[in-house]
Amino acid sequence: MRNDPASTASTAAAVLARVGGPANVLSVTHCMTRLRLGVADPAAVDEEGLRALPEVLGLVRDGESSLQVVLGPGVVVEVTAAVRERVAEQPVDAGHREAKQPVGAGHQAAEQPGDAAAGHAAERPGDTGDRLKEQLQRRNATPFKTALRRVAAVFVPLIPALIGCGILAGLNGLLLNAGWLPGLTPALAAVASAFMALIAVFVGYNTAKEFGGTPVLGGAVAAVVVYPGVAKVTAFGVQLAPGQGGVLGALAAALLATRVEKWCRGRVPGALDVLLTPTVTVLVSGLVTLYGLMYAAGAVASAIGTAADWLLTTTGAFAGLVLGGLFLPLVMLGLHQALIPIHTTLIEQQGYTVLLPLLAMAGAGQVGAALAVYVRLRHDTSLRTTIRSALPAGLLGVGEPLIYGVSLPLGRPFVTACAGGAAGGAFVGFFAMLGDKVGATAIGPSGWALFPLLAGNRGPWVAAAVYGGGLLTGYAVGFAATYVFGFTRRPRSAEPAQPGRPAEPTRPARSTELT
C-alpha cells in the first residue's frame, strides 16, 4: 500500500533532519527495501532519532559514511524520490558536497515538526536487532566484503528489468504452451528477451560507474562481449561466440577499462585527453577482452552452470538443507553478495537460477518462527503488534522486519527459523534430485512474490507445486521448532529492569508468559 504524498514528504523530511540535513548527504540510492545514503559527516547522524521514526523498520551502518534505512518495499521508492528532490534543491557546499552524486526528482517533501523520538526509541521492538546487525556490519567491514558489496551494487540496479522481463517471459511461455494468441507471442518474446540479450552492456556501464570510470566507456567495452562479429575472432585456437563469458566477462572488461582510463587520465596531456583517453581505453580493453577475458570468463561461467546442475542432481536434498539453513547467517556476514553474479550468470545461461528458490526457503522459516512467537507470547502486545505489521511483508519475501524486529533480538527463534529454512530447502532440493528442477527467471523477489517468476524443466505448474511445498514445509518446521525449542523458561524476576531500557522485557525474558 502506497503512502499519501504528505506522509511521504514528512518521512523524507524527518529522515533528512536526522542525518545532518540535505547538505550532509552525498548520495541517495535505494534497493527493494532500503534507502541508502552516503553522508559527508557520519558524526552528524542521529541514529537513535532515526530508529525512533515509526516508518523506519531498521537502521544499518554500511561502512563509516554509508547508511541504510530500512523502510520496506514500495515505501522506499517514494521516500527515496522525495529525499532526492530535497537534496537536489540544497545549494552545493564546497566543503561538504564535492563528491555528491547527481540525484533525480521525486515527490515534494515538507518539513516535519519535531517528534518525541527519544522517548520512543527504547520501545521499538526492532532496536536490539538493529544494533546486532550494525555490530555485525562493522565487525565484518573487511576489504573482501567491501569488494563484494561494490560488485553487488553493479547488479542491484538491474533487478527491476530482470523482474519485468522474467514475468513477461513466463507469461509468453504459458501462451505458447496453451497455443493462445500465436500472433502476439513472437512480439512478447522479443520484448522479454531483448534486455537479457544486451545485459552485458548494462553490467559494463554500471561497473564503470561504481568503480570510478566513465560509464559509457565501460558499456562500450562490455558491448564487445555480445557483438555478433566476435564469431569471426579466434582466441587460443577456439572461435569465439557472441555472449561468451556473459555478465562475468562484461564485469571484467569494464573493470579493466576503468583501470586503463584512470592510467591514461594521469599521463595524457589535457589538450589530448578528450581524444586519446577514450580511444586507448576502448582499444586496449577491447582487445584484452577478445583475446583473453571472453575465453576465461566463458570457462568460469560454464563451470558455474555445470556445478549448479551437479549440486542439485547429486546432492539436492543436502544442498538445499545447507543453502536454506545458512542463507540468513550469510546475510549477517555480508557474504550473500557473492551470489548475485552467480544468479545472473545462471539466468543468462539457462533461463533461470536454480539457487534462488532454495535460498528463498530461509524467509519461510522466518515466517513460521514469527507465527510461533505470536502464539506463544500471547500477552506481549508490543511484539505481537510488530509481528502483525511485518507478517504480510514476510510472506511476500521481505524478511527484514521479522528478522530484526522479532527473531534476531529473541535469539533462539532466529536459530529455529534457520532450521525451518533448511527443511524447506531440503524439500525443494529433494525434488531436484528426482528430476524436477525449480528455478527463478529473475532475482529480487522471494516468498509468494516469486511465484510469477518460477520456471523449471517440467514446466511452470510443477515448479510452482514444488516451490509451494517447500514454503509450506519451511512454515511448518519453523513454527514447530520455534514453538518447542525457541524459548527459555526463566522467571520474569530473573532479568531485572535496567534504567533507560524499558523495551528489554519484550526480549527473551517474555518467554515466561509461555506457561
N, C-alpha and C positions, 0 to 999 in steps of 0.2 A: 504494500500500500504506500502511495507516494505522499510526501509531506505537502502541505499547502505552502505557497511562496513565502508567507510571513514566517512560518515555522522554520523553513529552510534558511531564510535570511538571518533569523535570530540565532540559529545554531551556528552558522558560519561566523557571525559577529562574536559570539561567545567563545568559539574556538580560537579565533584570531586574538581576542583580548587576552587569552591565557597562554599564548605562545610568544608574547612580546610585541604584538601588533603587526600589521601588514609590513611595516618596514623591516621586521626581523625575519621575514620569510624569503628564502632564496629560490625555492622551487615548490611546485604544487602538482602532485600526480595522485592517482588512485588505482587500486586494484578492485577486485569484486566486492570487498567488504571494508577496505581501509583507506583512509585519507592519509597520504604520505607527504610529509612536509620536510623540506630542508631548511634549517634555521641558521642564521649568522651567529647568534649568541645563545648557546644552549642554556646558559645560566638564567636567561630571561623567561624560560618556560616554567609555568606554574603547573606542575604535574598533578598535584592534589586537586587544584581547581578544575583541571580537565577531567579527571576521573569522577568528579562530583557532578558533572553535567548529566542530566537524565538521558540525553540522546547518545552519550558515549558508552559503548559496551566494553571497552578496554583500551589500554594505552601501552605502547611498546617503544622503547628507545632502541633504534636500529643503528648503532654507532653513535659517535659523540654528537653529531649535528643533524641527525636524521630522526624523525619522529613519525610513528604510525598510530593514527587514531582510528580505532575500530568503531564503525558506525552501522555496519550491516549492508546487505545488498539493496540496490535501488536508492536508498537514502544517501549513500556515499557519493553517487553520481551527482545528485542535485546539490549537496553541500559543497562538493569539490568545485562545481561551476560557480557557486556563489563566492567561495573563498578566492578563486582565481580572479573574479571580477574586482573584488575589493583590493587584492594585491596589485592588480594591474593599474588601478586608479591611484595607488600610492606613488607620490613623486620619488624618483630614484635618489637614494642617498649614497654618495660615493664611498662612504666609509663602510656601508653595510651591503650594498646591492650590486657590486661589480660582477659577481658570479650568478646573478639572478637569471633564471631560465624564463623564456617567453611563456606567458600564460594566456589562455583563451578567455572568452567572455562566458558569462553564466548568468544566473538569476541575480537580481539586485539584492544586496544584503543590507540589513538595517541593524543599527546598534541595539544591543540588548541591555537592559538595566542589570545592575549587579545582582548576583544570586547569593543565597546563603550557602555558598559552596562548601566552606569548611565544616559547617555543621552537618552536612550530609555525607562527606567523604568517607567517614568511617562506617557508615551504614550501608554502603554499597556491597552487595554480596560478591561482586567480582574483584574487590580490591586486592585480596590475598592472591588470587590468580594472576592479576596484573603484575604484582610485584614479583611473583615467582617467574613469570615469563620475562620480565625485564632483567632479572638477575641472570637467567639462562642466556639471554641475548648478549649481555655484557661479558659473561664468562666465556662465551664461545665466539667472540668477535676476533677470530683469527684471520690472517691473510687468506687462507684457503677458503674459508666460509664467506669472506667478503667477496672473493672472486666468484664463488657460486651465486651469490646474490646478484652480482652485476650481470652474469650470464643469464640468470633467470629474468632480469629486467629487460633483456633483449626480446624474450618470447612473450612476456605477460601482455604487452600491448596488442599482440596478435590474437589473443583469446577470443574477443568478440567476433572477429571474422571467422575463426575456426568453428565457433558455435553456430553462427548463422549458416555457413556453408555446410556444416555437418548435418544440421537439421534438414536443409534442402536436399542433401544427398540421400538421407534416409527416406524422405518423402518421395523422391524420384524412384528409389528402389521399390517402394511399395506400389507405386503406379505401374512400374514395369512388370512386377510380379503378377499384378492383377489384370494387366492388359488394358488399363484405363488411359484415356487421353493420350493416345500414341502421337498425336501431333504436337503435344506440349512437352513430352519427356526429353526430346533432344535439346530443346532450349533450356529446360530446367537443369539438365546435366551440364550444359555449358556454364550456366550461372554458378552452379555448385562447385564445379571443378576448376574454374579459372584461377581462383585465389591459390589453391594448392599447387597449380602449375607454375606460379610465379612467387611462391612463398620465399624462395631463396633470396629474391631481390629485397623483400621486406626485412628479412633477417639481416642482410648486409647493411641496409640503411640504418636499422636500429642499433646494430653493433657499433658502427662508426659513431653514431650519436652518443651512445652510452660510454664509449671509451675515448671520447675527445677528438674524433676526427670529423671530417666533413661528411655528413650523412649521404649526400648524393654520390660521392666517390665510393663509399662503401657499397651502396646499391649497385653502382656501375660495375665494380669488380665482381660482386656476387652474381650479377646477371650472366657472367661468363659460364657459370655452372649450368644454367638452364638454356643457354643459346643453342638452337638446333645445329648450328655449324660446327660445334665441337665434335660431331660424329666424324669429321674429316681429319681429326687430330689423333696421332698415335703417341702414347706415353708408356715407357717401359715395355714396348713391344705389344701393347694392347690398345685397340681402338677405343677411344672414349665414347661415352654415351651421354646424351643430354640429360641433365639431372643427376649424373653420377656424383656421389658424395652428399647430395641433398643439402639439408639445412646445416649439417656439420661442416661441409665444405664451404658453404656460404659464410658461416661464422668465422672459420679460419681465414678465408680470403679477406674478409672485411677487417679482421684484426691485423692482418699483415698490411693491408692498405693504410690503416691508421698509423702503424709504426713507420711505414715508408713516408707518409705525408709529413709526420712530425719531424722526421730526419731532414726532409727537404726544406721545411719551413725554417729550420735553424741554419741552413747553409746557402740557400739560393738568394741572390741579391733581390731586394724588394722590387726593383723595376721589372725583373723577370719572373717573379714569383707566380703571378697570375697565369703565365704561360707554361713554365717548366714544372711547377709542383704538381698540378693535376695530370699532366702528360706522363711524368715519371712515375707517379703513383699508380695510374691505371696500367701503364706498360709493364712495370716490374711486377706488380701484384698479379696482374692478369696472366703473365707468362708462368709465374710460380704456381698459380692456381691450376693452369692447364697441365703443366709438366711435373706436378708433384702433389698438390693438395687434393685435387679431384680424385686421383688414384688412391691416395692414403685414406681420405675421408670415406670414399666408397667402400674400402675394405672394412673400416670401422663400422659403418652403417650396416653393412651386410652381416657382420658379426653380431651386432645388437639384435637384428631380426632373428637370426639363427638361434642365438642364446635364449631369446624370449620364447620362441616356439619349443625349444628343447626343455626349457624350465617347466612349462606348463604341461607338455605332453608326458614328460618323465616323472616329474615330482610335483604335479599340480596341487594336490591337497596340502602337502607340506609347504610348498612355496606360498600358497595362499594364506596358510596359517601364519607364516613368518611375516609376510608383507602386510597383511591385515592387522596383525598384532603389534608390529613395530612402527607402523607409519606415524602415529602420533608422537612417540618419542623421537623419531627422525625430525618431525616438525619442530619439536622443542630444541633440538640441536642445530637446526637450520640446514640439515643435510638433504632434506626433501627437494631443495632447489636443483640438485643434480639430476632429478628425474624429468624435469621439464624438456630438455633437449632430447632425452630418450623417448618420451611420449611423442614428441613432434616427429622424430625420425620414424617411429613405427607407423604413425598415421600416414606419413608420406610414402612409406614403403608398401604397407599392407592395407591401407584404407582405414585402419582403426588401431588403437593401442589396447593390448590385452591386459596391461598392468593396471590401468585406472579403475576398472570395476573391482579388482581385488583390493586396491588401496581405499576405495570408497566405503568398504565394509567397516573401516575404523569409525566413520561417522555413525553407522548403525549401532555399533557398540555404545557410543556416547549417548544416543537417544534412549537405548534400553536402560543404561545406568541412570540417566536422569529420571526416567519414569519410576525406577525403583526408589530413588531418593524421594521423589514426590510422594510415593505411597508410604514409605516408612517414616519419614519426618513429617507426619500429618499435622503437627502443631506448630511447625515452623512456617508461619505465614509469609515471612520475608523471602525465604528461599523458595517456597512453593510459587510465589508470585514471579520470581525470576525464571523458574522453570517454565511456567505457563507462557511467559512472554517470549522465551527463547526456543521453545519446542518447535513451533512452526518452521522457523529458520533451520533448525537442526534436521527436521525431516526433509527439507529441500537441500541439504548438504552443506549448510553454513554452520559449522560446529563451534566456532569461537565463543559465542555467548554461553553455550553449555560447558565448554571446556574450562574457560577462565572465570566463569561465574558460579559453576557448580562443582564439577568433578575434580578439577585440579586443586582448589582450595581444601576440599574434603580429604584428599589424599587417596584413600583406598578405592573410592569409586572410580578414580582415574585408571587404576590398575585393572579393576574388574571390567571397565569399559573396553580396555585393550583386549581383554580376554574375549569379549563379545565380538570385537573386530576380527580377532584371529579365527573364531568359529565361522563367521560369515565368509572370510577369505578362503578357509579350507573348503567350505561348501562349493563356492564358485570354482576353485581350483580342482576339486574332485571331478566335476563335470567336464572340465577341460581335459583331464586325463581320459575320460570316456569319449572324447572327440567333439564335445560341444563347447567350442570356444566363445567367449563373450568379450567384446571389445567396445570401445567408445570412439566415435568419429571426431571428437574434439576434447580438449582439456578444459578444466574450469569447473563445470557443474558436477554435482555429486548427489547422493541421496535420490529422492524421487525426481529431481530435475534432470537426472542423467537418462531417464527412460527414452526421451525423444532422440537421443544420440547413440543408442545402442545398436550394435551390429554384430554379426558373427558368421561362422562358416555354415551354420544351419538355418540362417535367416533371422530376421529381427524378432519374430514371435518366440522362438526358442531362446534367443538371447535374453529377451525380457523376462521369460519364465525363470530361467536360471538366476538372473540378477535379482529378481524379486524374491526368490527363495533364499538367496544369500542375505538380503536385507532382513527378512523375517527371522532368519537364524541369528543374525547379529543382534537384532532387537531382543529376542528371547534369551539368548545366552548372556548378553549384557545385563538384562533385567535380573535374571536368576542369580548370576554371580554376585551382583551388587546387593541384591536382597539378602543373600545368605552370608556373604563374606565382606561386604563393603563397609561395615560399621563396627566400632568398638562399643563396649557397654560400660564405659566409665561413668560414675555418678557425676551429676552436674556440679557438685561441690568440689570435684577433683580439679577443676580448672577455674581458679578464681578470676574474677573480672579484673582487667588491667585498666588503669587510668588512660583515658583518651582512646580506648579501643572498644567502644560499645558494640561493634559488629562481631566480635570474637565468638559470642555464644552461637552464632549461626554456622560455625565451623564444626569439626568433628565432635565437639562436646555435645552437640544437639542430638547425637545418637542415643542419648539416654531416653529420648521420647519414643524409642522403638518398643519399649516394653509397655 
